Amino acid sequence: MAEKGSPKESVAKYAQRIDPKREKLSPEQQEFMRKTEMAQWRKNAGKLRGRNLVTGLVIGGIVLGIYGYTFYSVSQEKFLDELEVEAKAARASYPKTSAN
């Protein structure tokens, strides 16, 4: 079986994390880090853009649904029409005066 050792015993340079603020890096290393970070950013940006698009479409659909339902429910309301008919009938039954 493999021996179990602490991670500090590893001498592999390829998997070491470095802090560019503490360690001096050569221009080649800085350029490599910049290219690697840009590649990771591009990869993640595509996924993020897709998620943002789906989220925007869902929110837009909800807003349009509420807007449409509001118009539909307002067009179905008949109580204002009934009140207007009653008010017209009440005005017609008032006695006519010179002020009217």
Rosetta constraint file for C-alpha pairs under 8 A:
AtomPair CA 5 CA 9 HARMONIC 6.84 0.50
AtomPair CA 6 CA 10 HARMONIC 7.82 0.50
AtomPair CA 12 CA 16 HARMONIC 7.06 0.50
AtomPair CA 18 CA 23 HARMONIC 7.24 0.50
AtomPair CA 19 CA 23 HARMONIC 6.11 0.50
AtomPair CA 20 CA 24 HARMONIC 6.51 0.50
AtomPair CA 20 CA 25 HARMONIC 6.69 0.50
AtomPair CA 25 CA 29 HARMONIC 5.90 0.50
AtomPair CA 25 CA 30 HARMONIC 6.25 0.50
AtomPair CA 26 CA 30 HARMONIC 6.30 0.50
AtomPair CA 27 CA 31 HARMONIC 6.08 0.50
AtomPair CA 28 CA 32 HARMONIC 6.11 0.50
AtomPair CA 29 CA 33 HARMONIC 6.13 0.50
AtomPair CA 30 CA 34 HARMONIC 6.12 0.50
AtomPair CA 31 CA 35 HARMONIC 6.16 0.50
AtomPair CA 32 CA 36 HARMONIC 6.09 0.50
AtomPair CA 33 CA 37 HARMONIC 6.03 0.50
AtomPair CA 34 CA 38 HARMONIC 6.14 0.50
AtomPair CA 35 CA 39 HARMONIC 6.18 0.50
AtomPair CA 36 CA 40 HARMONIC 6.26 0.50
AtomPair CA 37 CA 41 HARMONIC 6.01 0.50
AtomPair CA 38 CA 42 HARMONIC 6.09 0.50
AtomPair CA 39 CA 43 HARMONIC 6.24 0.50
AtomPair CA 40 CA 44 HARMONIC 6.16 0.50
AtomPair CA 41 CA 45 HARMONIC 5.78 0.50
AtomPair CA 42 CA 46 HARMONIC 6.41 0.50
AtomPair CA 43 CA 47 HARMONIC 7.04 0.50
AtomPair CA 44 CA 48 HARMONIC 6.16 0.50
AtomPair CA 45 CA 49 HARMONIC 5.88 0.50
AtomPair CA 46 CA 50 HARMONIC 6.28 0.50
AtomPair CA 47 CA 51 HARMONIC 6.31 0.50
AtomPair CA 48 CA 52 HARMONIC 6.06 0.50
AtomPair CA 49 CA 53 HARMONIC 6.13 0.50
AtomPair CA 50 CA 54 HARMONIC 6.31 0.50
AtomPair CA 51 CA 55 HARMONIC 6.10 0.50
AtomPair CA 52 CA 56 HARMONIC 6.01 0.50
AtomPair CA 53 CA 57 HARMONIC 6.17 0.50
AtomPair CA 54 CA 58 HARMONIC 6.17 0.50
AtomPair CA 55 CA 59 HARMONIC 6.18 0.50
AtomPair CA 56 CA 60 HARMONIC 5.95 0.50
AtomPair CA 57 CA 61 HARMONIC 5.97 0.50
AtomPair CA 58 CA 62 HARMONIC 6.26 0.50
AtomPair CA 59 CA 63 HARMONIC 6.23 0.50
AtomPair CA 60 CA 64 HARMONIC 6.13 0.50
AtomPair CA 61 CA 65 HARMONIC 5.99 0.50
AtomPair CA 62 CA 66 HARMONIC 6.22 0.50
AtomPair CA 63 CA 67 HARMONIC 6.12 0.50
AtomPair CA 64 CA 68 HARMONIC 5.94 0.50
AtomPair CA 65 CA 69 HARMONIC 6.00 0.50
AtomPair CA 66 CA 70 HARMONIC 6.06 0.50
AtomPair CA 67 CA 71 HARMONIC 6.46 0.50
AtomPair CA 68 CA 72 HARMONIC 6.15 0.50
AtomPair CA 69 CA 73 HARMONIC 5.99 0.50
AtomPair CA 70 CA 74 HARMONIC 6.08 0.50
AtomPair CA 71 CA 75 HARMONIC 6.13 0.50
AtomPair CA 72 CA 76 HARMONIC 6.40 0.50
AtomPair CA 73 CA 77 HARMONIC 6.53 0.50
AtomPair CA 78 CA 82 HARMONIC 6.31 0.50
AtomPair CA 79 CA 83 HARMONIC 6.11 0.50
AtomPair CA 80 CA 84 HARMONIC 6.14 0.50
AtomPair CA 81 CA 85 HARMONIC 6.29 0.50
AtomPair CA 82 CA 86 HARMONIC 6.22 0.50
AtomPair CA 83 CA 87 HARMONIC 6.03 0.50
AtomPair CA 84 CA 88 HARMONIC 6.11 0.50
AtomPair CA 85 CA 89 HARMONIC 6.20 0.50
AtomPair CA 86 CA 90 HARMONIC 6.07 0.50
AtomPair CA 87 CA 91 HARMONIC 6.10 0.50
AtomPair CA 88 CA 92 HARMONIC 6.19 0.50
AtomPair CA 89 CA 93 HARMONIC 6.31 0.50
AtomPair CA 90 CA 94 HARMONIC 6.49 0.50
AtomPair CA 96 CA 100 HARMONIC 6.39 0.50
